[in-house]
Every structure is written in C-alpha cells, then in structure tokens.
C-alpha cells in the first residue's frame, strides 16, 4: 500500500522495538519516500507521516476491513497531489467500510456522499445541519432532501 501511495521506488517496513518480547513490543515504522533516505517515521515531514499512516491503515483494511472508520483531519498536512492519492485509495475501500472524515479540505468534502456541519443562524446558538450530496438531475432529489432533514433532526435530538 505504501508503494501505491508513494510510487514503485518507495520502501516501508515495520520493525519490532523489542524482538525478544513480540507480544508487548512496540513497532517502529521505517520509510523511504522517493528522493529520501530510509529513516524512522518521526523524521519525515507531516504530509509524509500522514500518508505513511494512511498506508498502514489501508494495509490493515486489506486484511481485516472494519464496518466504519473515523479519520480526523488526516488530510490537513497533505498537498493537493497527495489528497488526490488519498482519495483514490479511499475509493477502493468505501464499498466495505463507512468512513467518517473530519476535514476542511474542499477536495475531500467534494468526494463525500453525506456532509454534516454546524451553523450559527442566531448569535450564540449553534445548529447542526446535514445534507446528502446528489446530482441535480437525480430522480431521488426529494428523497435526498428528506434524508438530509432527517439527519439534521437526529442531530438536534
């Protein structure tokens, strides 16, 4: 998965911190993105660390997918090219898992099927809102509006 995100020349390995006690040992992630030397994940840039974590997460999902996953600002340190790679990999897993992503990235939000947010119609009064994103020519347009309204009502209660 690391090679899918970084390219064919990228290398990553998981190393046990204490090989004598594998059940209690931590792991160290050693990675070599293109153009870098092989080093610990702690020495990588924020975007490289984030993409390395995505590679590890989706590697685990290839073996044992979870019914849902919450990602909080995972794409914040990513540039536009890496957000595109992240979204392409994410698309491979959305049939088996539901992803809840907290983000400020317009590209990530554009990929969403449903979006939730908070608005402040009156000063000091926050109101949760939800919307299902559908195309304008969708025959389910009325149903989508109803679903968004139901989601917003569920958030209010």
Buried (B, 14 or more C-beta within 10 A) or exposed (E): BBEBBBEEEBBBEEEEEEEEEEEEEEEEBBBBBEEBEEBEBEEBEEBBBBBBBBBBBBBEBEEEBEEEBEBEEBBBBBEEEBBEBBBEBBEEBEEEEEBEBEBEBEBBEEBBEBBBEEEEEEEEEEEBBBBBBBEEEEEEEEEBEEBBBEBBEEBEE
